[in-house]
Amino acid sequence: MIRKILLVLLAIFVVMQAIRPKLDNKGGATSNAISQLTSIPEETNQLLRSSCYDCHSNATVYPWYSHVQPVGWWLDDHVNEGKRELNFDEFATYSLRKQYHKLEEIVEQVKEKEMPLNSYTWIHKDADLTDVQRQQLTGWADQLMADMKSKYPLDSLIKK
């Protein structure tokens, strides 16, 4: 009986491998990338690439285990959700108000250690930010918001 159950489970697992998600990787920065709007200091750019871009850009680097189902399905859903929330390679397509709000969210979530996600940093140790790195990222986002406030009317940036 146990052998039959194990064989059925193995057969299900093998069939699952044929149902693969289409991995969403458009291949990197576009003319709409945040780097086209503003200069990003090299250190900050490296932090963004190591801690944010796998889920929040068009340059996702999918690990080998993304090809093993059901992990691939979960990972695909997670990456797509991350890109829907914030995509650094599509940042210029956002309205000024949305850009400003996304920068506010970056500051909040990085300060509160909600980002990068623990489930990501367990495997990607280089993405786990130190307090100094968190300050660097939030300082960069704060500076961008200050620059925006100096260039644009406040009511075009802040939700009422």
PLY file of the C-alpha trace (Angstrom):
ply
format ascii 1.0
element vertex 160
property float x
property float y
property float z
element edge 159
property int vertex1
property int vertex2
end_header
0.00 0.00 0.00
2.75 2.48 0.95
4.63 1.58 -2.22
1.56 2.41 -4.37
1.12 5.75 -2.62
4.78 6.59 -3.16
4.55 5.63 -6.85
1.45 7.81 -7.30
3.19 10.72 -5.57
6.25 10.24 -7.74
4.09 10.16 -10.88
2.34 13.37 -9.80
5.71 15.02 -9.17
6.99 13.97 -12.61
3.84 15.27 -14.34
4.13 18.56 -12.43
7.55 19.12 -14.02
5.90 19.40 -17.45
3.73 22.33 -16.29
6.20 25.19 -16.11
5.54 28.88 -15.68
6.84 31.29 -18.30
9.64 32.97 -16.37
9.33 36.75 -16.58
12.70 38.13 -17.59
12.68 40.83 -20.23
16.41 41.32 -19.97
17.42 44.33 -17.97
17.22 48.08 -17.98
15.06 49.92 -20.45
14.68 53.56 -21.37
12.10 53.65 -18.56
14.57 52.53 -15.88
15.08 54.63 -12.78
18.74 54.97 -13.79
17.55 56.96 -16.82
15.79 59.47 -14.54
18.48 59.97 -11.97
22.08 59.20 -11.25
22.47 56.30 -8.83
25.69 56.15 -6.81
27.62 52.96 -7.66
27.43 51.54 -4.12
23.68 52.13 -4.00
23.27 50.65 -7.45
25.09 47.50 -6.28
22.79 47.25 -3.25
19.74 47.59 -5.48
21.08 44.90 -7.81
21.97 42.43 -5.06
18.97 42.99 -2.78
16.10 44.23 -4.96
16.44 43.58 -8.68
15.61 39.85 -8.75
12.02 40.71 -7.81
11.79 44.39 -8.76
13.34 44.70 -12.24
13.30 43.11 -15.67
16.65 41.45 -14.91
15.53 38.60 -12.67
18.17 35.93 -12.24
16.28 32.69 -11.76
18.10 30.06 -9.67
18.31 26.41 -10.72
15.51 25.40 -8.34
13.06 27.65 -10.20
12.87 24.80 -12.74
11.59 22.35 -10.12
7.84 22.43 -9.58
6.01 23.44 -7.40
8.86 25.74 -6.29
8.94 27.34 -9.75
5.25 28.21 -9.56
5.66 29.84 -6.16
8.77 31.73 -7.27
7.12 32.91 -10.49
4.12 34.23 -8.57
6.41 35.94 -6.06
8.52 37.63 -8.76
5.47 38.77 -10.73
3.92 40.24 -7.60
7.17 42.05 -6.81
7.30 43.55 -10.30
3.66 44.64 -10.05
4.46 46.46 -6.80
7.68 48.10 -8.01
9.74 47.65 -11.13
12.90 49.76 -11.23
13.18 49.12 -14.99
9.70 50.60 -15.57
9.94 53.42 -13.00
9.72 56.26 -15.57
6.31 54.97 -16.71
4.86 55.75 -13.27
3.17 59.09 -12.63
5.15 61.54 -10.48
2.81 60.81 -7.59
3.36 57.06 -7.94
7.15 57.48 -8.21
7.17 59.55 -5.04
4.93 57.05 -3.24
7.14 54.12 -4.30
10.17 55.95 -2.88
8.25 56.47 0.38
7.48 52.73 0.45
11.14 51.88 -0.16
12.16 54.00 2.83
9.45 52.52 5.05
9.96 48.89 4.12
13.75 48.99 4.20
13.80 50.79 7.57
11.29 48.33 9.03
13.30 45.40 7.60
10.33 44.20 5.56
12.52 44.26 2.46
14.32 42.33 1.25
12.10 39.47 2.35
13.48 36.95 4.81
12.56 34.13 2.42
14.90 35.74 -0.13
17.80 36.51 2.20
17.83 32.95 3.61
19.17 31.78 0.27
20.75 35.00 -1.02
22.97 35.98 1.88
24.51 38.87 -0.09
21.05 40.47 -0.23
20.77 40.69 3.56
21.34 44.37 4.32
23.36 45.70 7.21
22.10 48.73 9.14
24.61 50.91 7.27
23.38 49.59 3.92
19.78 50.19 4.96
20.69 53.78 5.83
22.42 54.15 2.48
19.36 52.95 0.53
16.89 55.00 2.54
19.14 58.07 2.34
19.24 57.70 -1.44
15.44 57.40 -1.66
14.99 60.33 0.75
17.30 62.44 -1.42
15.32 61.55 -4.56
12.10 62.58 -2.81
13.69 65.87 -1.72
14.84 66.48 -5.31
11.32 65.79 -6.55
9.84 68.21 -4.01
12.19 70.94 -5.19
11.31 70.39 -8.88
7.58 69.74 -8.84
4.54 71.22 -7.11
3.88 69.37 -3.86
0.29 68.56 -4.81
1.53 66.61 -7.86
3.57 64.34 -5.56
1.57 63.76 -2.40
-1.83 62.07 -2.21
-4.51 64.15 -0.60
0 1
1 2
2 3
3 4
4 5
5 6
6 7
7 8
8 9
9 10
10 11
11 12
12 13
13 14
14 15
15 16
16 17
17 18
18 19
19 20
20 21
21 22
22 23
23 24
24 25
25 26
26 27
27 28
28 29
29 30
30 31
31 32
32 33
33 34
34 35
35 36
36 37
37 38
38 39
39 40
40 41
41 42
42 43
43 44
44 45
45 46
46 47
47 48
48 49
49 50
50 51
51 52
52 53
53 54
54 55
55 56
56 57
57 58
58 59
59 60
60 61
61 62
62 63
63 64
64 65
65 66
66 67
67 68
68 69
69 70
70 71
71 72
72 73
73 74
74 75
75 76
76 77
77 78
78 79
79 80
80 81
81 82
82 83
83 84
84 85
85 86
86 87
87 88
88 89
89 90
90 91
91 92
92 93
93 94
94 95
95 96
96 97
97 98
98 99
99 100
100 101
101 102
102 103
103 104
104 105
105 106
106 107
107 108
108 109
109 110
110 111
111 112
112 113
113 114
114 115
115 116
116 117
117 118
118 119
119 120
120 121
121 122
122 123
123 124
124 125
125 126
126 127
127 128
128 129
129 130
130 131
131 132
132 133
133 134
134 135
135 136
136 137
137 138
138 139
139 140
140 141
141 142
142 143
143 144
144 145
145 146
146 147
147 148
148 149
149 150
150 151
151 152
152 153
153 154
154 155
155 156
156 157
157 158
158 159
